[in-house]
């Protein structure tokens, strides 16, 4: 019998909300991912997106009323996107076992505070859709001693890990993260956030182009690499820190950029964008070579795969390791993260753990998330 789950995801770049209606075979001992049955994308209203980005970039002064309003408004945007996916799927909503909602991360600091906060009231989503909703996936892992991130590597392993060829699954979202897949053994899987990806480039593009992102990497391609700036940025201690580790846009933003290089505003803006693109490519390639030296293939997903310059630089820096799209392994690069949260919701509803302790640093595998009835 086929079970259907909806995964909802908006990453740290906040450039859209993805919804994936995913099919699973529940006749197997452990329900197995079959396919993305339908997909839809939504967007935050511009004022809401700007408010959420401000929460990530600065230490916020936020009233409880404002917090409640943001929690509701994010939930509404997620529910609206789920409705679009339901329309595309042409399934009755009673066919959906549950929704898995990642929510919108606005704070992530497990080491110092034991906290990771995602907005998007799951009770609101459940009541709006009339479908059971699973959410708040990160805090159970944090409570078990982990980073609460990255969580998608468990799905990467389930989907891509059976190959005998040593692989890396690379997600290029607001933050870049890698999953090292040396084979079918889950205990051998590892992964971590490598550093900034689209988020930092998006901020710079928005500041200088008035657009939310650098389409195709054209702005970066028009500039020249600034070696001194690159070396200053690569000197951040995060890049040399040993995994498990995780980060977010609260660590890598324009104020961070200026602290690392006070003369930033003396450089041509296109040169800075070119250098930020190189920073992502270098830190990803270095992480793979340092922690996955046997890797023979990298499967890339996420919005960064649409940045042609970034993909060109990654291919050059990784060679002779092959850089491919996750589509070559059966899943569209834009669907991977939403499908992962459908998979995590499925795990929760079946009472199965969803984290990989080798990735997050948790003391044990745990069932993730809370269940909110529709």
TIZAVEX-348115 format. One record per residue (C-alpha): x, y, z; residue number from 0; residue in one letter. Coordinates in nm, 3 decimals, always signed. Example, Ala and Ser with C-alpha at 12.3 -4.5 7.8 and 13.67 -1.06 7.14 Angstrom:
<pts>
+---------+---------+---------+------+------+
!      xx !      yy !      zz ! resi ! resn !
+---------+---------+---------+------+------+
!  +1.230 !  -0.450 !  +0.780 !    0 !    a !
!  +1.367 !  -0.106 !  +0.714 !    1 !    s !
+---------+---------+---------+------+------+
</pts>
This chain:
<pts>
+---------+---------+---------+------+------+
!      xx !      yy !      zz ! resi ! resn !
+---------+---------+---------+------+------+
!  +0.000 !  +0.000 !  +0.000 !    0 !    x !
!  +0.119 !  +0.352 !  -0.079 !    1 !    x !
!  +0.123 !  +0.622 !  +0.191 !    2 !    x !
!  +0.143 !  +0.990 !  +0.103 !    3 !    x !
!  +0.316 !  +1.259 !  +0.308 !    4 !    x !
!  +0.373 !  +1.628 !  +0.233 !    5 !    x !
!  +0.709 !  +1.783 !  +0.313 !    6 !    x !
!  +0.733 !  +2.162 !  +0.365 !    7 !    x !
!  +1.065 !  +2.343 !  +0.365 !    8 !    x !
!  +1.197 !  +2.697 !  +0.355 !    9 !    x !
!  +1.571 !  +2.724 !  +0.400 !   10 !    x !
!  +1.791 !  +3.000 !  +0.533 !   11 !    x !
!  +1.789 !  +3.178 !  +0.195 !   12 !    x !
!  +1.410 !  +3.230 !  +0.232 !   13 !    x !
!  +1.379 !  +3.256 !  -0.145 !   14 !    x !
!  +1.072 !  +3.034 !  -0.145 !   15 !    x !
!  +0.873 !  +2.762 !  +0.028 !   16 !    x !
!  +0.883 !  +2.417 !  -0.129 !   17 !    x !
!  +0.613 !  +2.152 !  -0.086 !   18 !    x !
!  +0.657 !  +1.795 !  -0.202 !   19 !    x !
!  +0.385 !  +1.531 !  -0.197 !   20 !    x !
!  +0.580 !  +1.209 !  -0.156 !   21 !    x !
!  +0.478 !  +0.846 !  -0.193 !   22 !    x !
!  +0.610 !  +0.570 !  +0.034 !   23 !    x !
!  +0.559 !  +0.193 !  +0.022 !   24 !    x !
!  +0.439 !  +0.088 !  +0.369 !   25 !    x !
!  +0.442 !  -0.286 !  +0.290 !   26 !    x !
!  +0.818 !  -0.302 !  +0.345 !   27 !    x !
!  +0.969 !  -0.362 !  +0.693 !   28 !    x !
!  +1.069 !  +0.005 !  +0.690 !   29 !    x !
!  +0.857 !  +0.227 !  +0.461 !   30 !    x !
!  +1.058 !  +0.313 !  +0.154 !   31 !    x !
!  +1.059 !  +0.636 !  -0.045 !   32 !    x !
!  +0.908 !  +0.581 !  -0.388 !   33 !    x !
!  +0.881 !  +0.916 !  -0.565 !   34 !    x !
!  +0.779 !  +1.281 !  -0.552 !   35 !    x !
!  +0.418 !  +1.259 !  -0.665 !   36 !    x !
!  +0.373 !  +1.638 !  -0.696 !   37 !    x !
!  +0.561 !  +1.957 !  -0.611 !   38 !    x !
!  +0.468 !  +2.322 !  -0.561 !   39 !    x !
!  +0.652 !  +2.639 !  -0.464 !   40 !    x !
!  +0.526 !  +2.938 !  -0.268 !   41 !    x !
!  +0.672 !  +3.263 !  -0.144 !   42 !    x !
!  +0.659 !  +3.478 !  +0.164 !   43 !    x !
!  +0.497 !  +3.821 !  +0.118 !   44 !    x !
!  +0.784 !  +4.069 !  +0.081 !   45 !    x !
!  +0.732 !  +4.245 !  +0.420 !   46 !    x !
!  +0.725 !  +3.909 !  +0.602 !   47 !    x !
!  +1.040 !  +3.788 !  +0.428 !   48 !    x !
!  +1.224 !  +4.108 !  +0.517 !   49 !    x !
!  +1.118 !  +4.080 !  +0.881 !   50 !    x !
!  +1.237 !  +3.719 !  +0.895 !   51 !    x !
!  +1.569 !  +3.805 !  +0.732 !   52 !    x !
!  +1.619 !  +4.083 !  +0.987 !   53 !    x !
!  +1.573 !  +3.829 !  +1.267 !   54 !    x !
!  +1.856 !  +3.621 !  +1.121 !   55 !    x !
!  +2.094 !  +3.909 !  +1.055 !   56 !    x !
!  +2.070 !  +4.096 !  +1.383 !   57 !    x !
!  +2.011 !  +4.042 !  +1.753 !   58 !    x !
!  +1.636 !  +4.107 !  +1.750 !   59 !    x !
!  +1.433 !  +4.317 !  +1.989 !   60 !    x !
!  +1.104 !  +4.134 !  +1.956 !   61 !    x !
!  +0.785 !  +4.160 !  +2.159 !   62 !    x !
!  +0.586 !  +3.848 !  +2.240 !   63 !    x !
!  +0.303 !  +3.986 !  +2.025 !   64 !    x !
!  +0.536 !  +4.022 !  +1.725 !   65 !    x !
!  +0.670 !  +3.671 !  +1.783 !   66 !    x !
!  +0.316 !  +3.527 !  +1.788 !   67 !    x !
!  +0.225 !  +3.717 !  +1.471 !   68 !    x !
!  +0.533 !  +3.592 !  +1.287 !   69 !    x !
!  +0.467 !  +3.235 !  +1.403 !   70 !    x !
!  +0.113 !  +3.260 !  +1.263 !   71 !    x !
!  +0.211 !  +3.432 !  +0.936 !   72 !    x !
!  +0.484 !  +3.178 !  +0.856 !   73 !    x !
!  +0.236 !  +2.897 !  +0.926 !   74 !    x !
!  -0.016 !  +3.057 !  +0.690 !   75 !    x !
!  +0.243 !  +3.079 !  +0.411 !   76 !    x !
!  +0.336 !  +2.714 !  +0.466 !   77 !    x !
!  -0.029 !  +2.604 !  +0.466 !   78 !    x !
!  -0.094 !  +2.801 !  +0.145 !   79 !    x !
!  +0.199 !  +2.624 !  -0.025 !   80 !    x !
!  +0.075 !  +2.285 !  +0.094 !   81 !    x !
!  -0.263 !  +2.364 !  -0.061 !   82 !    x !
!  -0.091 !  +2.430 !  -0.395 !   83 !    x !
!  +0.084 !  +2.094 !  -0.370 !   84 !    x !
!  -0.244 !  +1.920 !  -0.291 !   85 !    x !
!  -0.402 !  +2.075 !  -0.601 !   86 !    x !
!  -0.108 !  +1.961 !  -0.813 !   87 !    x !
!  -0.126 !  +1.609 !  -0.667 !   88 !    x !
!  -0.500 !  +1.571 !  -0.738 !   89 !    x !
!  -0.536 !  +1.368 !  -0.422 !   90 !    x !
!  -0.808 !  +1.404 !  -0.157 !   91 !    x !
!  -0.660 !  +1.546 !  +0.161 !   92 !    x !
!  -0.767 !  +1.235 !  +0.353 !   93 !    x !
!  -0.513 !  +1.045 !  +0.138 !   94 !    x !
!  -0.232 !  +1.236 !  +0.311 !   95 !    x !
!  -0.109 !  +1.059 !  +0.624 !   96 !    x !
!  +0.073 !  +1.365 !  +0.759 !   97 !    x !
!  +0.254 !  +1.688 !  +0.674 !   98 !    x !
!  +0.616 !  +1.733 !  +0.778 !   99 !    x !
!  +0.690 !  +2.103 !  +0.831 !  100 !    x !
!  +1.046 !  +2.218 !  +0.886 !  101 !    x !
!  +0.933 !  +2.570 !  +0.971 !  102 !    x !
!  +1.150 !  +2.878 !  +0.927 !  103 !    x !
!  +1.472 !  +2.883 !  +1.129 !  104 !    x !
!  +1.529 !  +3.221 !  +1.293 !  105 !    x !
!  +1.771 !  +3.113 !  +1.566 !  106 !    x !
!  +2.016 !  +2.823 !  +1.588 !  107 !    x !
!  +2.279 !  +2.804 !  +1.862 !  108 !    x !
!  +2.274 !  +2.455 !  +2.015 !  109 !    x !
!  +2.624 !  +2.478 !  +2.161 !  110 !    x !
!  +2.569 !  +2.793 !  +2.370 !  111 !    x !
!  +2.197 !  +2.780 !  +2.445 !  112 !    x !
!  +2.076 !  +2.432 !  +2.358 !  113 !    x !
!  +1.829 !  +2.609 !  +2.132 !  114 !    x !
!  +1.706 !  +2.601 !  +1.774 !  115 !    x !
!  +1.390 !  +2.796 !  +1.690 !  116 !    x !
!  +1.173 !  +2.744 !  +1.383 !  117 !    x !
!  +0.866 !  +2.961 !  +1.331 !  118 !    x !
!  +0.547 !  +2.832 !  +1.169 !  119 !    x !
!  +0.285 !  +2.727 !  +1.426 !  120 !    x !
!  +0.221 !  +2.358 !  +1.343 !  121 !    x !
!  -0.121 !  +2.361 !  +1.511 !  122 !    x !
!  -0.221 !  +2.640 !  +1.273 !  123 !    x !
!  -0.100 !  +2.437 !  +0.972 !  124 !    x !
!  -0.282 !  +2.124 !  +1.095 !  125 !    x !
!  -0.609 !  +2.309 !  +1.147 !  126 !    x !
!  -0.589 !  +2.502 !  +0.819 !  127 !    x !
!  -0.522 !  +2.185 !  +0.620 !  128 !    x !
!  -0.720 !  +1.939 !  +0.828 !  129 !    x !
!  -0.416 !  +1.710 !  +0.815 !  130 !    x !
!  -0.196 !  +1.584 !  +1.099 !  131 !    x !
!  +0.127 !  +1.785 !  +1.101 !  132 !    x !
!  +0.469 !  +1.686 !  +1.232 !  133 !    x !
!  +0.705 !  +1.972 !  +1.322 !  134 !    x !
!  +0.980 !  +2.091 !  +1.558 !  135 !    x !
!  +1.223 !  +1.828 !  +1.429 !  136 !    x !
!  +1.548 !  +1.974 !  +1.560 !  137 !    x !
!  +1.501 !  +2.008 !  +1.934 !  138 !    x !
!  +1.479 !  +1.637 !  +2.017 !  139 !    x !
!  +1.824 !  +1.588 !  +1.865 !  140 !    x !
!  +1.959 !  +1.891 !  +2.056 !  141 !    x !
!  +1.812 !  +1.754 !  +2.379 !  142 !    x !
!  +1.994 !  +1.427 !  +2.307 !  143 !    x !
!  +2.324 !  +1.618 !  +2.291 !  144 !    x !
!  +2.332 !  +1.687 !  +1.917 !  145 !    x !
!  +2.357 !  +1.994 !  +1.697 !  146 !    x !
!  +2.001 !  +1.950 !  +1.571 !  147 !    x !
!  +2.149 !  +1.987 !  +1.224 !  148 !    x !
!  +2.194 !  +1.890 !  +0.956 !  149 !    x !
!  +1.896 !  +1.654 !  +0.951 !  150 !    x !
!  +1.869 !  +1.592 !  +0.576 !  151 !    x !
!  +2.174 !  +1.355 !  +0.572 !  152 !    x !
!  +1.955 !  +1.076 !  +0.713 !  153 !    x !
!  +1.737 !  +1.108 !  +0.402 !  154 !    x !
!  +2.044 !  +1.133 !  +0.179 !  155 !    x !
!  +2.162 !  +0.802 !  +0.321 !  156 !    x !
!  +1.822 !  +0.636 !  +0.272 !  157 !    x !
!  +1.799 !  +0.757 !  -0.087 !  158 !    x !
!  +2.156 !  +0.769 !  -0.217 !  159 !    x !
!  +2.360 !  +0.561 !  +0.027 !  160 !    x !
!  +2.318 !  +0.210 !  -0.114 !  161 !    x !
!  +2.566 !  +0.263 !  -0.397 !  162 !    x !
!  +2.909 !  +0.105 !  -0.355 !  163 !    x !
!  +3.061 !  +0.416 !  -0.510 !  164 !    x !
!  +3.169 !  +0.655 !  -0.230 !  165 !    x !
!  +2.946 !  +0.958 !  -0.268 !  166 !    x !
!  +2.882 !  +1.298 !  -0.114 !  167 !    x !
!  +2.538 !  +1.456 !  -0.118 !  168 !    x !
!  +2.584 !  +1.833 !  -0.131 !  169 !    x !
!  +2.304 !  +2.075 !  -0.047 !  170 !    x !
!  +2.357 !  +2.433 !  -0.162 !  171 !    x !
!  +2.096 !  +2.630 !  +0.029 !  172 !    x !
!  +2.144 !  +2.946 !  +0.232 !  173 !    x !
!  +2.410 !  +2.738 !  +0.407 !  174 !    x !
!  +2.602 !  +2.457 !  +0.237 !  175 !    x !
!  +2.610 !  +2.113 !  +0.394 !  176 !    x !
!  +2.753 !  +1.779 !  +0.292 !  177 !    x !
!  +2.666 !  +1.417 !  +0.366 !  178 !    x !
!  +2.950 !  +1.168 !  +0.331 !  179 !    x !
!  +2.812 !  +0.837 !  +0.201 !  180 !    x !
!  +3.091 !  +0.580 !  +0.193 !  181 !    x !
!  +2.849 !  +0.289 !  +0.140 !  182 !    x !
!  +2.537 !  +0.121 !  +0.274 !  183 !    x !
!  +2.639 !  +0.126 !  +0.644 !  184 !    x !
!  +2.449 !  +0.405 !  +0.824 !  185 !    x !
!  +2.705 !  +0.412 !  +1.105 !  186 !    x !
!  +2.970 !  +0.519 !  +0.853 !  187 !    x !
!  +2.766 !  +0.817 !  +0.734 !  188 !    x !
!  +2.879 !  +1.161 !  +0.845 !  189 !    x !
!  +2.800 !  +1.517 !  +0.750 !  190 !    x !
!  +2.804 !  +1.879 !  +0.856 !  191 !    x !
!  +2.749 !  +2.238 !  +0.747 !  192 !    x !
!  +3.052 !  +2.359 !  +0.554 !  193 !    x !
!  +2.967 !  +2.730 !  +0.571 !  194 !    x !
!  +2.782 !  +2.996 !  +0.370 !  195 !    x !
!  +2.628 !  +2.933 !  +0.029 !  196 !    x !
!  +2.336 !  +3.127 !  -0.121 !  197 !    x !
!  +2.254 !  +3.327 !  +0.192 !  198 !    x !
!  +2.559 !  +3.551 !  +0.195 !  199 !    x !
!  +2.560 !  +3.594 !  -0.183 !  200 !    x !
!  +2.189 !  +3.676 !  -0.178 !  201 !    x !
!  +2.241 !  +3.949 !  +0.082 !  202 !    x !
!  +2.516 !  +4.112 !  -0.121 !  203 !    x !
!  +2.315 !  +4.086 !  -0.444 !  204 !    x !
!  +2.010 !  +4.238 !  -0.277 !  205 !    x !
!  +2.218 !  +4.525 !  -0.145 !  206 !    x !
!  +2.376 !  +4.608 !  -0.482 !  207 !    x !
!  +2.128 !  +4.483 !  -0.743 !  208 !    x !
!  +1.801 !  +4.535 !  -0.559 !  209 !    x !
!  +1.717 !  +4.171 !  -0.641 !  210 !    x !
!  +1.676 !  +3.883 !  -0.397 !  211 !    x !
!  +1.953 !  +3.677 !  -0.560 !  212 !    x !
!  +2.220 !  +3.675 !  -0.832 !  213 !    x !
!  +2.035 !  +3.497 !  -1.112 !  214 !    x !
!  +2.254 !  +3.230 !  -1.269 !  215 !    x !
!  +2.561 !  +3.380 !  -1.098 !  216 !    x !
!  +2.583 !  +3.651 !  -1.365 !  217 !    x !
!  +2.673 !  +3.930 !  -1.119 !  218 !    x !
!  +2.955 !  +3.719 !  -0.974 !  219 !    x !
!  +3.076 !  +3.621 !  -1.321 !  220 !    x !
!  +3.116 !  +3.990 !  -1.410 !  221 !    x !
!  +3.364 !  +4.045 !  -1.126 !  222 !    x !
!  +3.722 !  +3.953 !  -1.044 !  223 !    x !
!  +3.840 !  +3.735 !  -0.756 !  224 !    x !
!  +3.989 !  +3.938 !  -0.470 !  225 !    x !
!  +4.253 !  +3.707 !  -0.317 !  226 !    x !
!  +4.309 !  +3.917 !  -0.004 !  227 !    x !
!  +3.937 !  +3.924 !  +0.074 !  228 !    x !
!  +3.909 !  +3.549 !  +0.017 !  229 !    x !
!  +4.197 !  +3.473 !  +0.253 !  230 !    x !
!  +4.045 !  +3.698 !  +0.522 !  231 !    x !
!  +3.715 !  +3.515 !  +0.498 !  232 !    x !
!  +3.874 !  +3.169 !  +0.494 !  233 !    x !
!  +4.044 !  +3.262 !  +0.821 !  234 !    x !
!  +3.717 !  +3.234 !  +1.015 !  235 !    x !
!  +3.764 !  +2.961 !  +1.279 !  236 !    x !
!  +3.443 !  +2.783 !  +1.175 !  237 !    x !
!  +3.602 !  +2.645 !  +0.860 !  238 !    x !
!  +3.885 !  +2.476 !  +1.050 !  239 !    x !
!  +3.662 !  +2.345 !  +1.332 !  240 !    x !
!  +3.614 !  +1.969 !  +1.346 !  241 !    x !
!  +3.267 !  +1.820 !  +1.286 !  242 !    x !
!  +3.005 !  +1.761 !  +1.406 !  243 !    x !
!  +2.922 !  +2.126 !  +1.356 !  244 !    x !
!  +2.636 !  +2.336 !  +1.224 !  245 !    x !
!  +2.586 !  +2.701 !  +1.147 !  246 !    x !
!  +2.336 !  +2.948 !  +1.002 !  247 !    x !
!  +2.287 !  +3.295 !  +0.866 !  248 !    x !
!  +2.318 !  +3.428 !  +1.218 !  249 !    x !
!  +2.690 !  +3.351 !  +1.179 !  250 !    x !
!  +2.749 !  +3.442 !  +0.814 !  251 !    x !
!  +2.599 !  +3.777 !  +0.711 !  252 !    x !
!  +2.709 !  +4.120 !  +0.588 !  253 !    x !
!  +2.820 !  +4.239 !  +0.933 !  254 !    x !
!  +3.040 !  +3.927 !  +0.955 !  255 !    x !
!  +3.178 !  +4.013 !  +0.611 !  256 !    x !
!  +3.274 !  +4.363 !  +0.721 !  257 !    x !
!  +3.428 !  +4.242 !  +1.045 !  258 !    x !
!  +3.647 !  +3.999 !  +0.854 !  259 !    x !
!  +3.745 !  +4.266 !  +0.597 !  260 !    x !
!  +3.698 !  +4.627 !  +0.712 !  261 !    x !
!  +3.794 !  +4.763 !  +0.368 !  262 !    x !
!  +3.503 !  +4.587 !  +0.202 !  263 !    x !
!  +3.337 !  +4.902 !  +0.066 !  264 !    x !
!  +3.653 !  +5.000 !  -0.125 !  265 !    x !
!  +3.612 !  +4.696 !  -0.354 !  266 !    x !
!  +3.394 !  +4.680 !  -0.666 !  267 !    x !
!  +3.066 !  +4.510 !  -0.567 !  268 !    x !
!  +3.091 !  +4.254 !  -0.848 !  269 !    x !
!  +3.437 !  +4.155 !  -0.723 !  270 !    x !
!  +3.295 !  +4.091 !  -0.377 !  271 !    x !
!  +3.019 !  +3.874 !  -0.524 !  272 !    x !
!  +3.274 !  +3.679 !  -0.728 !  273 !    x !
!  +3.481 !  +3.624 !  -0.414 !  274 !    x !
!  +3.179 !  +3.513 !  -0.208 !  275 !    x !
!  +3.103 !  +3.256 !  -0.479 !  276 !    x !
!  +3.462 !  +3.133 !  -0.456 !  277 !    x !
!  +3.436 !  +3.117 !  -0.077 !  278 !    x !
!  +3.145 !  +2.874 !  -0.103 !  279 !    x !
!  +3.317 !  +2.663 !  -0.367 !  280 !    x !
!  +3.647 !  +2.651 !  -0.176 !  281 !    x !
!  +3.499 !  +2.566 !  +0.163 !  282 !    x !
!  +3.280 !  +2.291 !  +0.014 !  283 !    x !
!  +3.568 !  +2.141 !  -0.187 !  284 !    x !
!  +3.808 !  +2.161 !  +0.109 !  285 !    x !
!  +3.555 !  +1.992 !  +0.339 !  286 !    x !
!  +3.505 !  +1.705 !  +0.094 !  287 !    x !
!  +3.876 !  +1.653 !  +0.037 !  288 !    x !
!  +3.961 !  +1.672 !  +0.408 !  289 !    x !
!  +3.678 !  +1.455 !  +0.539 !  290 !    x !
!  +3.586 !  +1.236 !  +0.241 !  291 !    x !
!  +3.913 !  +1.168 !  +0.057 !  292 !    x !
!  +3.774 !  +0.850 !  -0.101 !  293 !    x !
!  +3.480 !  +1.036 !  -0.261 !  294 !    x !
!  +3.430 !  +0.962 !  -0.628 !  295 !    x !
!  +3.099 !  +1.139 !  -0.694 !  296 !    x !
!  +2.921 !  +1.447 !  -0.558 !  297 !    x !
!  +2.543 !  +1.478 !  -0.604 !  298 !    x !
!  +2.439 !  +1.843 !  -0.576 !  299 !    x !
!  +2.095 !  +1.977 !  -0.485 !  300 !    x !
!  +1.940 !  +2.301 !  -0.363 !  301 !    x !
!  +1.899 !  +2.646 !  -0.511 !  302 !    x !
!  +2.274 !  +2.692 !  -0.556 !  303 !    x !
!  +2.270 !  +2.442 !  -0.842 !  304 !    x !
!  +2.115 !  +2.721 !  -1.054 !  305 !    x !
!  +2.422 !  +2.941 !  -1.000 !  306 !    x !
!  +2.625 !  +2.847 !  -1.307 !  307 !    x !
!  +2.949 !  +3.005 !  -1.188 !  308 !    x !
!  +2.929 !  +2.829 !  -0.851 !  309 !    x !
!  +2.878 !  +2.492 !  -1.021 !  310 !    x !
!  +3.166 !  +2.561 !  -1.262 !  311 !    x !
!  +3.401 !  +2.648 !  -0.978 !  312 !    x !
!  +3.293 !  +2.346 !  -0.775 !  313 !    x !
!  +3.353 !  +2.115 !  -1.072 !  314 !    x !
!  +3.701 !  +2.261 !  -1.124 !  315 !    x !
!  +3.800 !  +2.246 !  -0.756 !  316 !    x !
!  +3.664 !  +1.893 !  -0.705 !  317 !    x !
!  +3.816 !  +1.735 !  -1.020 !  318 !    x !
!  +3.872 !  +1.446 !  -1.076 !  319 !    x !
!  +3.573 !  +1.385 !  -0.844 !  320 !    x !
!  +3.260 !  +1.391 !  -1.061 !  321 !    x !
!  +3.006 !  +1.666 !  -0.982 !  322 !    x !
!  +2.652 !  +1.569 !  -1.081 !  323 !    x !
!  +2.297 !  +1.676 !  -1.011 !  324 !    x !
!  +2.082 !  +1.477 !  -0.770 !  325 !    x !
!  +1.851 !  +1.439 !  -1.072 !  326 !    x !
!  +2.102 !  +1.186 !  -1.204 !  327 !    x !
!  +2.017 !  +0.973 !  -0.900 !  328 !    x !
!  +1.644 !  +1.015 !  -0.942 !  329 !    x !
!  +1.545 !  +1.330 !  -0.750 !  330 !    x !
!  +1.518 !  +1.686 !  -0.880 !  331 !    x !
!  +1.763 !  +1.921 !  -0.699 !  332 !    x !
!  +1.476 !  +2.154 !  -0.603 !  333 !    x !
!  +1.272 !  +1.873 !  -0.444 !  334 !    x !
!  +1.530 !  +1.712 !  -0.216 !  335 !    x !
!  +1.484 !  +1.910 !  +0.106 !  336 !    x !
!  +1.104 !  +1.917 !  +0.097 !  337 !    x !
!  +1.105 !  +1.542 !  +0.025 !  338 !    x !
!  +1.340 !  +1.495 !  +0.322 !  339 !    x !
!  +1.084 !  +1.645 !  +0.560 !  340 !    x !
!  +0.810 !  +1.427 !  +0.415 !  341 !    x !
!  +1.043 !  +1.134 !  +0.489 !  342 !    x !
!  +1.113 !  +1.260 !  +0.842 !  343 !    x !
!  +0.739 !  +1.297 !  +0.907 !  344 !    x !
!  +0.691 !  +0.941 !  +0.785 !  345 !    x !
!  +0.961 !  +0.822 !  +1.026 !  346 !    x !
!  +0.794 !  +1.001 !  +1.315 !  347 !    x !
!  +0.449 !  +0.862 !  +1.238 !  348 !    x !
!  +0.597 !  +0.511 !  +1.225 !  349 !    x !
!  +0.787 !  +0.561 !  +1.552 !  350 !    x !
!  +1.125 !  +0.544 !  +1.379 !  351 !    x !
!  +1.429 !  +0.760 !  +1.461 !  352 !    x !
!  +1.509 !  +1.038 !  +1.215 !  353 !    x !
!  +1.854 !  +1.161 !  +1.316 !  354 !    x !
!  +2.199 !  +1.017 !  +1.251 !  355 !    x !
!  +2.409 !  +1.058 !  +1.569 !  356 !    x !
!  +2.730 !  +1.031 !  +1.366 !  357 !    x !
!  +2.619 !  +1.346 !  +1.182 !  358 !    x !
!  +2.463 !  +1.560 !  +1.455 !  359 !    x !
!  +2.670 !  +1.443 !  +1.752 !  360 !    x !
!  +2.364 !  +1.325 !  +1.946 !  361 !    x !
!  +2.418 !  +1.055 !  +2.208 !  362 !    x !
!  +2.158 !  +0.829 !  +2.047 !  363 !    x !
!  +1.911 !  +0.801 !  +1.764 !  364 !    x !
!  +1.574 !  +0.952 !  +1.855 !  365 !    x !
!  +1.227 !  +0.995 !  +1.706 !  366 !    x !
!  +1.208 !  +1.358 !  +1.593 !  367 !    x !
!  +0.932 !  +1.614 !  +1.610 !  368 !    x !
!  +0.595 !  +1.664 !  +1.772 !  369 !    x !
!  +0.264 !  +1.547 !  +1.624 !  370 !    x !
!  -0.018 !  +1.800 !  +1.591 !  371 !    x !
!  -0.358 !  +1.661 !  +1.496 !  372 !    x !
!  -0.562 !  +1.820 !  +1.219 !  373 !    x !
+---------+---------+---------+------+------+
</pts>
